[in-house]
Amino acid sequence: MRKKKKGTVAVISCVLVLAICLAGLQAISSARKSSVPVAVSCLTLEPTTLQSTVTASGTVKSASTTNVYTNVSGCVVKDLHVEVGDYVEAGAILCQLDSETLEESLEKQKVSLSVSKNSSAQNISASEKQYQDAVENLDNGLNTTVNSARTATESALRALEKAQSDYDSARADIDDGMNSQLVQAEEALEQANLRVQRAEETYDKAKQEVGDTYRELRLNASNLKKERDAAQSKVNSLTDQLEKDPQNQQLKTELELAKVELQSLQQSFDFAQQDLQSYETDSSTAYGGQSLLSIREAYEDACTSRDSARKSLELAQAAVDDQLAQYSTALEEAQIAYDNALVSQQAAETSVRQGLEDQRAALNANRASSDTRVQEMEIASLEDQILDCTVTAPVSGTVTAVNVSEGGAPAGVLFVIEDTSRLEVDISIKEYDVGIVGEGMKAGVRADALEDQSFSGELTSIAPAATTTAAAGSTSSGNVEYAATVTVDGTDTPLRIGMSAKADIVVEEHKDVLAVPYEALGVGSGGEDVVYAAVDQGDGTYLVQEIPVTLGLEGDLTVEVSGEGLSAGTIVLANADGAVAGQKIIPSFANGSGETASSGELMDQMMGAGL
């Protein structure tokens, strides 16, 4: 059974190998039918170098590409000095633009500059005198606008100082207790408080004298008053609700019951008040020759007098506060008037200064109009453009593109100069290969146009991010690939910029190993990998011998083998299909001569057939 090959084998190689194998199969098939040895395709094992590679396609380009532009516009190409393929040194003239229009503009600018330098002196002199006169008037206090504004500010300041003095005087009288109205009201309140204190002491002693009965009567009357007030609140609440919902029978019933309860509590409270008044007017409860009622009324009158005195004090305080507020308002108005006057003064001064600035600006404008630096810069710019009409090569290299023609207007890239001695191949590495390759790996570069030639190179860069390209005939989102660059070694190769090329990146390399084509591998009775050796019998015939092998590095066409009985010079069958151990054969070698073809020569022949 033949082991499946790894990788893609070129069609032409397959045809060659199949032709060899077909001859071997026919020979072995004939041998099985006859004891006569037959010729079988064989090869001789020789030490060789085996590589595992990743192949990627791309395009050859220069490692150094320079685009040549021009900053000159409006000029056509007068003379073209190079064509595609020319080698130029840095500084060489590539083309000459027609600079006639620029030269005419340069001459006009020079004439205009000469005229400008001889004008504007009179305007500058007049502007300077007008400005200096205005400055002197302001410095000497002769500007009427500013003087009027300053006078108004000084008057407002005097009014502000007077209002501040009036307010401070009134505030000081209050803080020092010197306001007569407040003093009288405070003294009256103090006397009223003393009368309340004496009446309260007499009332408290009278209540202690008569005992608990009086306190109980007062407490009962007080509690009944609270209950009556609560019942009145309930009646009021139900009345309000019934006004909003007059058809509510439940509210009507509750209101009637609440009124009955209120009436009952009112009667109870009236009776309690009568009992309390009777007790207070009873002669048996008199204290110090006065009834409790007169003592209580005296206490209540004293409290009323105290409240009146407190109210009088509040009114006196309010009157004083109102007077102080008037002073404060006058002060605020004076402050506002002063602030406004100050703002007006500042505005006047600003206006005058702005007038001076305007005059100075006019003076500077006259001076600027006589400044010839802008015209001189324009002249310098025209001179630079005239020089730029001679387009030169910024670097040495080969001209690979000429995008202008004589008589045409230049636009965009005029020329492309590339270093054809330093070449690179831009390739795309598949997603499943990017993990096994790395920068610095060796690579072989092949071009379709150069057939079997291969050129050494090195993988110098791999993009950090992938690009996705749509796969033909696929409904998936696309193929994920990574852009990479292979730099070609050497400077003298037949490779040309723009050629389609393939880069074989060497992932692994084994030197001085034995290798056989995949077709030479068979499967032994125990399932192991084997090759079939041809052992010389000394009579011109060879005996087929099965040798177990261990596989190593796998290339595109061959695989590394090792095992007991294998060494350089061992002859093995080129195709294991149909091989039978013990069969007699006569080896036939692929080089067409009687000499032995080695495994390395066979691989070279297969590569030379088109891989």
Backbone hydrogen bonds, N-H to C=O, Kabsch-Sander energy under -0.5 kcal/mol:
donor,donor_aa,acceptor,acceptor_aa,energy
3,K,518,Y,-0.5
3,K,521,L,-0.5
9,V,7,G,-0.5
14,C,10,A,-1.9
15,V,11,V,-2.3
16,L,12,I,-1.8
17,V,13,S,-2.8
18,L,14,C,-3.0
19,A,15,V,-1.9
20,I,16,L,-2.1
21,C,17,V,-3.0
22,L,18,L,-2.8
23,A,19,A,-1.8
24,G,20,I,-2.0
25,L,21,C,-3.1
26,Q,22,L,-2.4
27,A,23,A,-2.0
28,I,24,G,-2.8
29,S,25,L,-3.0
30,S,26,Q,-2.1
31,A,27,A,-2.3
32,R,28,I,-2.0
33,K,29,S,-0.9
34,S,30,S,-0.9
38,V,584,K,-0.8
40,V,586,I,-2.0
42,C,588,S,-3.2
43,L,572,V,-2.4
44,T,597,A,-3.6
45,L,570,T,-3.2
48,T,513,V,-2.4
50,L,48,T,-0.5
50,L,510,H,-3.2
52,S,508,E,-3.0
53,T,51,Q,-0.5
54,V,505,I,-2.0
56,A,503,A,-2.0
58,G,501,A,-2.6
59,T,426,D,-1.4
60,V,499,M,-2.6
61,K,424,E,-3.2
63,A,419,D,-0.5
63,A,422,R,-3.2
66,T,417,I,-2.7
68,V,415,F,-2.9
69,Y,67,N,-0.5
77,V,408,G,-2.4
78,K,96,Q,-2.7
79,D,96,Q,-2.0
81,H,79,D,-0.5
81,H,94,L,-2.5
82,V,94,L,-0.8
85,G,399,V,-3.7
86,D,83,E,-2.0
88,V,397,G,-3.1
91,G,393,A,-3.4
92,A,89,E,-2.3
94,L,391,V,-3.3
95,C,391,V,-1.4
96,Q,79,D,-3.0
97,L,389,C,-3.2
98,D,76,V,-2.9
99,S,97,L,-0.7
103,E,99,S,-2.3
104,E,100,E,-2.0
105,S,101,T,-2.1
106,L,102,L,-2.3
107,E,103,E,-1.9
108,K,104,E,-2.0
109,Q,105,S,-2.2
110,K,106,L,-1.9
111,V,107,E,-1.8
112,S,108,K,-2.4
113,L,109,Q,-2.3
114,S,110,K,-1.7
115,V,111,V,-1.8
116,S,112,S,-2.2
117,K,113,L,-1.7
118,N,115,V,-1.3
119,S,116,S,-1.4
124,I,120,S,-1.7
125,S,121,A,-1.9
126,A,122,Q,-2.1
127,S,123,N,-2.1
128,E,124,I,-2.1
129,K,125,S,-1.8
130,Q,126,A,-2.1
131,Y,127,S,-1.9
132,Q,128,E,-2.3
133,D,129,K,-2.3
134,A,130,Q,-1.6
135,V,131,Y,-1.9
136,E,132,Q,-2.1
137,N,133,D,-2.0
138,L,134,A,-1.7
139,D,135,V,-2.3
140,N,136,E,-2.0
141,G,138,L,-1.1
142,L,137,N,-2.7
143,N,137,N,-0.6
144,T,142,L,-0.8
147,N,143,N,-2.1
148,S,144,T,-2.4
149,A,145,T,-1.5
150,R,146,V,-2.1
151,T,147,N,-1.9
152,A,148,S,-1.8
153,T,149,A,-1.6
154,E,150,R,-2.0
155,S,151,T,-1.9
156,A,152,A,-1.9
157,L,153,T,-1.8
158,R,154,E,-1.8
159,A,155,S,-1.9
160,L,156,A,-1.8
161,E,157,L,-2.2
162,K,158,R,-1.9
163,A,159,A,-2.2
164,Q,160,L,-2.1
165,S,161,E,-1.9
166,D,162,K,-2.4
167,Y,163,A,-2.0
168,D,164,Q,-2.5
169,S,165,S,-2.1
170,A,166,D,-2.1
171,R,167,Y,-2.4
172,A,168,D,-2.0
173,D,169,S,-2.0
174,I,170,A,-1.7
175,D,171,R,-2.3
176,D,172,A,-2.4
177,G,174,I,-1.1
178,M,173,D,-2.9
179,N,173,D,-0.7
180,S,178,M,-0.6
183,V,179,N,-2.2
184,Q,180,S,-2.4
185,A,181,Q,-1.8
186,E,182,L,-2.4
187,E,183,V,-2.1
188,A,184,Q,-2.3
189,L,185,A,-1.9
190,E,186,E,-1.9
191,Q,187,E,-2.1
192,A,188,A,-2.1
193,N,189,L,-2.1
194,L,190,E,-1.6
195,R,191,Q,-2.1
196,V,192,A,-2.2
197,Q,193,N,-2.1
198,R,194,L,-2.3
199,A,195,R,-2.6
200,E,196,V,-2.3
201,E,197,Q,-1.9
202,T,198,R,-2.1
203,Y,199,A,-2.3
204,D,200,E,-2.5
205,K,201,E,-2.1
206,A,202,T,-2.2
207,K,203,Y,-2.2
208,Q,204,D,-1.8
209,E,205,K,-1.9
210,V,206,A,-1.8
211,G,207,K,-1.0
215,R,211,G,-0.8
216,E,212,D,-2.6
217,L,213,T,-2.3
218,R,214,Y,-2.5
219,L,215,R,-2.7
220,N,216,E,-2.8
221,A,217,L,-2.4
222,S,218,R,-2.4
223,N,219,L,-2.6
224,L,220,N,-2.6
225,K,221,A,-1.8
226,K,222,S,-1.9
227,E,223,N,-2.3
228,R,224,L,-2.6
229,D,225,K,-2.6
230,A,226,K,-2.2
231,A,227,E,-2.4
232,Q,228,R,-2.4
233,S,229,D,-2.1
234,K,230,A,-2.0
235,V,231,A,-2.2
236,N,232,Q,-2.4
237,S,233,S,-2.4
238,L,234,K,-2.6
239,T,235,V,-2.3
240,D,236,N,-2.1
241,Q,237,S,-2.2
242,L,238,L,-2.4
243,E,239,T,-1.7
244,K,240,D,-1.2
245,D,241,Q,-1.6
248,N,245,D,-1.8
249,Q,247,Q,-0.9
252,K,248,N,-1.7
253,T,249,Q,-2.5
254,E,250,Q,-2.6
255,L,251,L,-2.4
256,E,252,K,-2.2
257,L,253,T,-2.3
258,A,254,E,-2.1
259,K,255,L,-2.2
260,V,256,E,-2.1
261,E,257,L,-2.3
262,L,258,A,-2.4
263,Q,259,K,-2.7
264,S,260,V,-2.1
265,L,261,E,-2.4
266,Q,262,L,-2.4
267,Q,263,Q,-2.1
268,S,264,S,-2.1
269,F,265,L,-2.5
270,D,266,Q,-2.5
271,F,267,Q,-2.4
272,A,268,S,-2.1
273,Q,269,F,-2.3
274,Q,270,D,-2.3
275,D,271,F,-2.5
276,L,272,A,-2.3
277,Q,273,Q,-2.7
278,S,274,Q,-2.6
279,Y,275,D,-2.1
280,E,276,L,-2.2
281,T,277,Q,-1.9
282,D,278,S,-0.8
285,T,282,D,-1.6
286,A,283,S,-1.3
287,Y,290,Q,-3.5
290,Q,287,Y,-1.3
292,L,280,E,-1.2
293,L,280,E,-1.3
295,I,291,S,-2.2
296,R,292,L,-2.9
297,E,293,L,-2.9
298,A,294,S,-2.2
299,Y,295,I,-2.0
300,E,296,R,-2.7
301,D,297,E,-2.8
302,A,298,A,-2.1
303,C,299,Y,-2.1
304,T,300,E,-2.3
305,S,301,D,-2.5
306,R,302,A,-2.4
307,D,303,C,-2.4
308,S,304,T,-2.2
309,A,305,S,-2.6
310,R,306,R,-2.6
311,K,307,D,-2.3
312,S,308,S,-2.3
313,L,309,A,-2.1
314,E,310,R,-2.3
315,L,311,K,-2.6
316,A,312,S,-2.6
317,Q,313,L,-2.8
318,A,314,E,-2.5
319,A,315,L,-2.5
320,V,316,A,-2.4
321,D,317,Q,-2.9
322,D,318,A,-2.6
323,Q,319,A,-2.3
324,L,320,V,-2.7
325,A,321,D,-2.6
326,Q,322,D,-2.1
327,Y,323,Q,-2.1
328,S,324,L,-2.6
329,T,325,A,-3.1
330,A,326,Q,-2.6
331,L,327,Y,-2.3
332,E,328,S,-2.8
333,E,329,T,-2.8
334,A,330,A,-2.3
335,Q,331,L,-2.5
336,I,332,E,-2.7
337,A,333,E,-2.6
338,Y,334,A,-2.4
339,D,335,Q,-3.0
340,N,336,I,-2.9
341,A,337,A,-2.3
342,L,338,Y,-2.8
343,V,339,D,-2.7
344,S,340,N,-2.7
345,Q,341,A,-2.5
346,Q,342,L,-2.8
347,A,343,V,-2.9
348,A,344,S,-2.5
349,E,345,Q,-2.9
350,T,346,Q,-3.0
351,S,347,A,-2.8
352,V,348,A,-2.4
353,R,349,E,-2.8
354,Q,350,T,-3.2
355,G,351,S,-2.2
356,L,352,V,-2.1
357,E,353,R,-2.7
358,D,354,Q,-2.9
359,Q,355,G,-2.3
360,R,356,L,-2.7
361,A,357,E,-3.1
362,A,358,D,-2.5
363,L,359,Q,-2.1
364,N,360,R,-2.9
365,A,361,A,-2.7
366,N,362,A,-2.1
367,R,363,L,-2.2
368,A,364,N,-3.3
369,S,365,A,-2.5
370,S,366,N,-0.8
370,S,367,R,-0.6
371,D,368,A,-1.4
376,E,372,T,-2.5
377,M,373,R,-2.5
378,E,374,V,-2.4
379,I,375,Q,-2.2
380,A,376,E,-2.4
381,S,377,M,-2.4
382,L,378,E,-2.4
383,E,379,I,-2.4
384,D,380,A,-2.3
385,Q,381,S,-2.4
386,I,382,L,-2.3
387,L,383,E,-2.0
388,D,384,D,-2.4
389,C,385,Q,-0.8
389,C,386,I,-0.7
390,T,387,L,-1.6
391,V,95,C,-2.1
391,V,389,C,-0.9
392,T,390,T,-0.5
393,A,92,A,-2.4
397,G,88,V,-2.4
398,T,418,E,-3.3
399,V,86,D,-3.2
400,T,398,T,-0.6
400,T,416,V,-2.8
401,A,416,V,-1.2
403,N,414,L,-3.2
407,G,77,V,-3.0
408,G,405,S,-2.3
414,L,68,V,-3.1
415,F,68,V,-1.1
416,V,401,A,-2.0
417,I,66,T,-2.8
418,E,398,T,-2.9
419,D,64,S,-2.0
420,T,418,E,-1.0
422,R,419,D,-0.9
423,L,421,S,-0.6
424,E,61,K,-3.3
425,V,486,V,-2.4
426,D,59,T,-2.1
427,I,425,V,-0.7
427,I,484,A,-2.5
428,S,57,S,-1.1
429,I,482,Y,-2.8
431,E,480,V,-1.5
433,D,430,K,-1.3
434,V,430,K,-1.5
436,I,433,D,-1.6
437,V,433,D,-0.7
440,G,459,L,-3.9
441,M,438,G,-1.6
443,A,457,G,-1.9
444,G,504,D,-2.2
445,V,455,F,-3.1
446,R,444,G,-0.5
446,R,502,K,-3.1
447,A,453,Q,-0.5
448,D,500,S,-1.3
450,L,447,A,-1.3
451,E,448,D,-1.0
453,Q,450,L,-1.9
455,F,445,V,-2.3
457,G,443,A,-2.2
458,E,487,T,-2.0
459,L,441,M,-3.0
460,T,458,E,-0.8
460,T,485,T,-2.2
461,S,485,T,-1.3
463,A,483,A,-3.3
467,T,481,E,-3.5
469,T,479,N,-2.5
474,S,471,A,-1.8
479,N,469,T,-4.1
481,E,467,T,-2.9
481,E,479,N,-0.6
482,Y,429,I,-2.4
484,A,427,I,-2.5
485,T,461,S,-2.2
486,V,425,V,-2.2
487,T,458,E,-2.9
487,T,485,T,-0.5
488,V,423,L,-2.2
489,D,456,S,-2.5
498,G,60,V,-3.1
499,M,496,R,-2.0
501,A,58,G,-2.4
502,K,446,R,-3.3
503,A,56,A,-3.0
504,D,444,G,-3.3
504,D,502,K,-0.5
505,I,54,V,-3.0
505,I,503,A,-0.9
506,V,442,K,-2.7
506,V,504,D,-0.5
507,V,52,S,-2.7
507,V,505,I,-0.9
508,E,52,S,-1.6
510,H,50,L,-3.0
513,V,48,T,-2.4
516,V,559,V,-1.9
518,Y,557,L,-1.4
520,A,517,P,-1.5
521,L,518,Y,-1.5
522,G,530,V,-3.0
524,G,528,E,-3.4
527,G,524,G,-1.8
530,V,522,G,-2.3
531,V,547,I,-2.2
533,A,531,V,-0.6
533,A,545,Q,-2.9
534,A,571,I,-2.8
535,V,533,A,-0.6
535,V,543,L,-2.7
536,D,534,A,-0.5
537,Q,541,T,-2.7
542,Y,585,I,-2.9
543,L,535,V,-2.7
544,V,583,Q,-2.9
545,Q,533,A,-2.8
547,I,531,V,-2.9
549,V,529,D,-2.5
550,T,562,S,-3.3
552,G,560,E,-2.6
555,G,553,L,-0.5
555,G,558,T,-2.9
559,V,516,V,-2.4
560,E,553,L,-2.7
561,V,514,L,-2.3
562,S,550,T,-1.2
566,L,563,G,-2.0
569,G,45,L,-3.8
570,T,567,S,-2.2
572,V,43,L,-2.7
573,L,532,Y,-2.9
574,A,41,S,-2.4
576,A,519,E,-3.1
579,A,576,A,-1.8
582,G,544,V,-3.6
583,Q,580,V,-1.8
585,I,542,Y,-3.0
586,I,38,V,-3.4
588,S,40,V,-3.2
590,A,42,C,-0.6
592,G,589,F,-1.4
599,S,44,T,-2.9
602,L,598,S,-2.2
603,M,599,S,-2.1
604,D,600,G,-2.1
605,Q,601,E,-2.6
606,M,602,L,-2.5
607,M,603,M,-2.6
608,G,604,D,-2.5
609,A,605,Q,-0.8
609,A,606,M,-0.5
610,G,607,M,-1.5
611,L,606,M,-0.6
611,L,607,M,-1.0
